[in-house]
Amino acid sequence: MHIGIISKVGIQKSLTLANDLELSLKKDHDVWISDVDEIDSYTKSFAKTDVLITLGGDGTILRVARSTIGHDIPILGINLGRVGFMTEIPYEHAINTIKEVLADFSKMRIEERIMLSAKGVSNNKQFELNALNDIVLGHQSVSRLMDIDVYVDSAQMAQYRADGIIISSPSGSTGYSLAAGGPIITPEQKLMLIQPIAPHMSLDVGVVVPSHSKISINITSPNKAVVSADGFDEVVLGSTDKIDVEISKSLTKFIRLNPESDFYSQLTTRLKRDVLKNN
């Protein structure tokens, strides 16, 4: 098998584990290794890669998913982060577990998660962003409310006066959307969530949109806004600009050892872990 190992710069145990894995696996497999910040320089390796092993947290996976979009490479995540909603294997058991997975690879459960595609115009130039978690529209200036019109399939759904708006996938429902008061959605659902950020005297609950729909966002206030995908690729928008968000044709795939019900059994534990590490 061809295996890519993605480490996280500045995290010593990530770098150490990456080197240990390379030594352990290269006897039986073709292995390439990269830091997550340099993964785009390995695009020629994606076509022949069978598995990507990420050593970090959910942020590392988000970066990898965006860089490898369209290549359909399943990801096996080793959790070195705080919460680990997307990662499954603990650091302490990584090497032995990975060997077991690769030895029985054809029988592993593959979890498929949708991605989001956002297209728009900024300064008369077209742009496209892809995200596993969310597309976020926020104000460029601090302490300025935005006026935002949101349409679903050309029908106006709401007029928001808020700090911004989040279009979230099910994966992203445990991220920024959750912090903004949104619901948690099981990861393999095929839908989108519209979640306002600190709305003022407007619709203040999240709205779930089916997979076939298109969400259009128009900025109607003079303040400039910034749109980002998974916290990356910020694009500045003016008052006449708009973006359209749909479910992408691409998926992110994860290799899973545990059954689907593990999402529920681990939910409270992961959220408590995040709270404790932030205090």
Secondary structure as a PSIPRED ss2 file (coil, helix, strand):
# PSIPRED VFORMAT (PSIPRED V4.0)

   1 M C   1.000  0.000  0.000
   2 H E   0.000  0.000  1.000
   3 I E   0.000  0.000  1.000
   4 G E   0.000  0.000  1.000
   5 I E   0.000  0.000  1.000
   6 I E   0.000  0.000  1.000
   7 S E   0.000  0.000  1.000
   8 K C   1.000  0.000  0.000
   9 V C   1.000  0.000  0.000
  10 G C   1.000  0.000  0.000
  11 I C   1.000  0.000  0.000
  12 Q H   0.000  1.000  0.000
  13 K H   0.000  1.000  0.000
  14 S H   0.000  1.000  0.000
  15 L H   0.000  1.000  0.000
  16 T H   0.000  1.000  0.000
  17 L H   0.000  1.000  0.000
  18 A H   0.000  1.000  0.000
  19 N H   0.000  1.000  0.000
  20 D H   0.000  1.000  0.000
  21 L H   0.000  1.000  0.000
  22 E H   0.000  1.000  0.000
  23 L H   0.000  1.000  0.000
  24 S H   0.000  1.000  0.000
  25 L H   0.000  1.000  0.000
  26 K C   1.000  0.000  0.000
  27 K C   1.000  0.000  0.000
  28 D C   1.000  0.000  0.000
  29 H C   1.000  0.000  0.000
  30 D E   0.000  0.000  1.000
  31 V E   0.000  0.000  1.000
  32 W E   0.000  0.000  1.000
  33 I E   0.000  0.000  1.000
  34 S E   0.000  0.000  1.000
  35 D E   0.000  0.000  1.000
  36 V H   0.000  1.000  0.000
  37 D H   0.000  1.000  0.000
  38 E H   0.000  1.000  0.000
  39 I H   0.000  1.000  0.000
  40 D H   0.000  1.000  0.000
  41 S H   0.000  1.000  0.000
  42 Y H   0.000  1.000  0.000
  43 T H   0.000  1.000  0.000
  44 K H   0.000  1.000  0.000
  45 S H   0.000  1.000  0.000
  46 F H   0.000  1.000  0.000
  47 A C   1.000  0.000  0.000
  48 K C   1.000  0.000  0.000
  49 T C   1.000  0.000  0.000
  50 D C   1.000  0.000  0.000
  51 V E   0.000  0.000  1.000
  52 L E   0.000  0.000  1.000
  53 I E   0.000  0.000  1.000
  54 T E   0.000  0.000  1.000
  55 L E   0.000  0.000  1.000
  56 G E   0.000  0.000  1.000
  57 G C   1.000  0.000  0.000
  58 D H   0.000  1.000  0.000
  59 G H   0.000  1.000  0.000
  60 T H   0.000  1.000  0.000
  61 I H   0.000  1.000  0.000
  62 L H   0.000  1.000  0.000
  63 R H   0.000  1.000  0.000
  64 V H   0.000  1.000  0.000
  65 A H   0.000  1.000  0.000
  66 R H   0.000  1.000  0.000
  67 S H   0.000  1.000  0.000
  68 T C   1.000  0.000  0.000
  69 I C   1.000  0.000  0.000
  70 G C   1.000  0.000  0.000
  71 H C   1.000  0.000  0.000
  72 D C   1.000  0.000  0.000
  73 I C   1.000  0.000  0.000
  74 P C   1.000  0.000  0.000
  75 I E   0.000  0.000  1.000
  76 L E   0.000  0.000  1.000
  77 G E   0.000  0.000  1.000
  78 I E   0.000  0.000  1.000
  79 N E   0.000  0.000  1.000
  80 L C   1.000  0.000  0.000
  81 G C   1.000  0.000  0.000
  82 R C   1.000  0.000  0.000
  83 V C   1.000  0.000  0.000
  84 G C   1.000  0.000  0.000
  85 F C   1.000  0.000  0.000
  86 M C   1.000  0.000  0.000
  87 T C   1.000  0.000  0.000
  88 E C   1.000  0.000  0.000
  89 I E   0.000  0.000  1.000
  90 P E   0.000  0.000  1.000
  91 Y H   0.000  1.000  0.000
  92 E H   0.000  1.000  0.000
  93 H H   0.000  1.000  0.000
  94 A H   0.000  1.000  0.000
  95 I H   0.000  1.000  0.000
  96 N H   0.000  1.000  0.000
  97 T H   0.000  1.000  0.000
  98 I H   0.000  1.000  0.000
  99 K H   0.000  1.000  0.000
 100 E H   0.000  1.000  0.000
 101 V H   0.000  1.000  0.000
 102 L H   0.000  1.000  0.000
 103 A H   0.000  1.000  0.000
 104 D C   1.000  0.000  0.000
 105 F H   0.000  1.000  0.000
 106 S H   0.000  1.000  0.000
 107 K H   0.000  1.000  0.000
 108 M C   1.000  0.000  0.000
 109 R E   0.000  0.000  1.000
 110 I E   0.000  0.000  1.000
 111 E E   0.000  0.000  1.000
 112 E E   0.000  0.000  1.000
 113 R E   0.000  0.000  1.000
 114 I E   0.000  0.000  1.000
 115 M E   0.000  0.000  1.000
 116 L E   0.000  0.000  1.000
 117 S E   0.000  0.000  1.000
 118 A E   0.000  0.000  1.000
 119 K E   0.000  0.000  1.000
 120 G E   0.000  0.000  1.000
 121 V E   0.000  0.000  1.000
 122 S E   0.000  0.000  1.000
 123 N C   1.000  0.000  0.000
 124 N C   1.000  0.000  0.000
 125 K E   0.000  0.000  1.000
 126 Q E   0.000  0.000  1.000
 127 F E   0.000  0.000  1.000
 128 E E   0.000  0.000  1.000
 129 L E   0.000  0.000  1.000
 130 N E   0.000  0.000  1.000
 131 A E   0.000  0.000  1.000
 132 L C   1.000  0.000  0.000
 133 N C   1.000  0.000  0.000
 134 D E   0.000  0.000  1.000
 135 I E   0.000  0.000  1.000
 136 V E   0.000  0.000  1.000
 137 L E   0.000  0.000  1.000
 138 G E   0.000  0.000  1.000
 139 H E   0.000  0.000  1.000
 140 Q C   1.000  0.000  0.000
 141 S C   1.000  0.000  0.000
 142 V C   1.000  0.000  0.000
 143 S C   1.000  0.000  0.000
 144 R C   1.000  0.000  0.000
 145 L C   1.000  0.000  0.000
 146 M E   0.000  0.000  1.000
 147 D E   0.000  0.000  1.000
 148 I E   0.000  0.000  1.000
 149 D E   0.000  0.000  1.000
 150 V E   0.000  0.000  1.000
 151 Y E   0.000  0.000  1.000
 152 V E   0.000  0.000  1.000
 153 D C   1.000  0.000  0.000
 154 S C   1.000  0.000  0.000
 155 A E   0.000  0.000  1.000
 156 Q E   0.000  0.000  1.000
 157 M E   0.000  0.000  1.000
 158 A E   0.000  0.000  1.000
 159 Q E   0.000  0.000  1.000
 160 Y E   0.000  0.000  1.000
 161 R E   0.000  0.000  1.000
 162 A E   0.000  0.000  1.000
 163 D C   1.000  0.000  0.000
 164 G E   0.000  0.000  1.000
 165 I E   0.000  0.000  1.000
 166 I E   0.000  0.000  1.000
 167 I E   0.000  0.000  1.000
 168 S E   0.000  0.000  1.000
 169 S C   1.000  0.000  0.000
 170 P C   1.000  0.000  0.000
 171 S H   0.000  1.000  0.000
 172 G H   0.000  1.000  0.000
 173 S H   0.000  1.000  0.000
 174 T H   0.000  1.000  0.000
 175 G C   1.000  0.000  0.000
 176 Y H   0.000  1.000  0.000
 177 S H   0.000  1.000  0.000
 178 L H   0.000  1.000  0.000
 179 A H   0.000  1.000  0.000
 180 A C   1.000  0.000  0.000
 181 G C   1.000  0.000  0.000
 182 G C   1.000  0.000  0.000
 183 P C   1.000  0.000  0.000
 184 I C   1.000  0.000  0.000
 185 I C   1.000  0.000  0.000
 186 T C   1.000  0.000  0.000
 187 P C   1.000  0.000  0.000
 188 E C   1.000  0.000  0.000
 189 Q C   1.000  0.000  0.000
 190 K C   1.000  0.000  0.000
 191 L E   0.000  0.000  1.000
 192 M E   0.000  0.000  1.000
 193 L E   0.000  0.000  1.000
 194 I E   0.000  0.000  1.000
 195 Q E   0.000  0.000  1.000
 196 P E   0.000  0.000  1.000
 197 I E   0.000  0.000  1.000
 198 A C   1.000  0.000  0.000
 199 P C   1.000  0.000  0.000
 200 H C   1.000  0.000  0.000
 201 M C   1.000  0.000  0.000
 202 S C   1.000  0.000  0.000
 203 L C   1.000  0.000  0.000
 204 D C   1.000  0.000  0.000
 205 V C   1.000  0.000  0.000
 206 G C   1.000  0.000  0.000
 207 V E   0.000  0.000  1.000
 208 V E   0.000  0.000  1.000
 209 V E   0.000  0.000  1.000
 210 P E   0.000  0.000  1.000
 211 S C   1.000  0.000  0.000
 212 H C   1.000  0.000  0.000
 213 S C   1.000  0.000  0.000
 214 K C   1.000  0.000  0.000
 215 I E   0.000  0.000  1.000
 216 S E   0.000  0.000  1.000
 217 I E   0.000  0.000  1.000
 218 N E   0.000  0.000  1.000
 219 I E   0.000  0.000  1.000
 220 T C   1.000  0.000  0.000
 221 S C   1.000  0.000  0.000
 222 P C   1.000  0.000  0.000
 223 N C   1.000  0.000  0.000
 224 K C   1.000  0.000  0.000
 225 A E   0.000  0.000  1.000
 226 V E   0.000  0.000  1.000
 227 V E   0.000  0.000  1.000
 228 S E   0.000  0.000  1.000
 229 A E   0.000  0.000  1.000
 230 D C   1.000  0.000  0.000
 231 G C   1.000  0.000  0.000
 232 F E   0.000  0.000  1.000
 233 D E   0.000  0.000  1.000
 234 E E   0.000  0.000  1.000
 235 V E   0.000  0.000  1.000
 236 V E   0.000  0.000  1.000
 237 L E   0.000  0.000  1.000
 238 G C   1.000  0.000  0.000
 239 S C   1.000  0.000  0.000
 240 T C   1.000  0.000  0.000
 241 D C   1.000  0.000  0.000
 242 K E   0.000  0.000  1.000
 243 I E   0.000  0.000  1.000
 244 D E   0.000  0.000  1.000
 245 V E   0.000  0.000  1.000
 246 E E   0.000  0.000  1.000
 247 I E   0.000  0.000  1.000
 248 S E   0.000  0.000  1.000
 249 K E   0.000  0.000  1.000
 250 S E   0.000  0.000  1.000
 251 L E   0.000  0.000  1.000
 252 T E   0.000  0.000  1.000
 253 K E   0.000  0.000  1.000
 254 F E   0.000  0.000  1.000
 255 I E   0.000  0.000  1.000
 256 R E   0.000  0.000  1.000
 257 L C   1.000  0.000  0.000
 258 N C   1.000  0.000  0.000
 259 P C   1.000  0.000  0.000
 260 E C   1.000  0.000  0.000
 261 S C   1.000  0.000  0.000
 262 D H   0.000  1.000  0.000
 263 F H   0.000  1.000  0.000
 264 Y H   0.000  1.000  0.000
 265 S H   0.000  1.000  0.000
 266 Q H   0.000  1.000  0.000
 267 L H   0.000  1.000  0.000
 268 T H   0.000  1.000  0.000
 269 T H   0.000  1.000  0.000
 270 R H   0.000  1.000  0.000
 271 L H   0.000  1.000  0.000
 272 K H   0.000  1.000  0.000
 273 R H   0.000  1.000  0.000
 274 D H   0.000  1.000  0.000
 275 V H   0.000  1.000  0.000
 276 L H   0.000  1.000  0.000
 277 K H   0.000  1.000  0.000
 278 N H   0.000  1.000  0.000
 279 N C   1.000  0.000  0.000
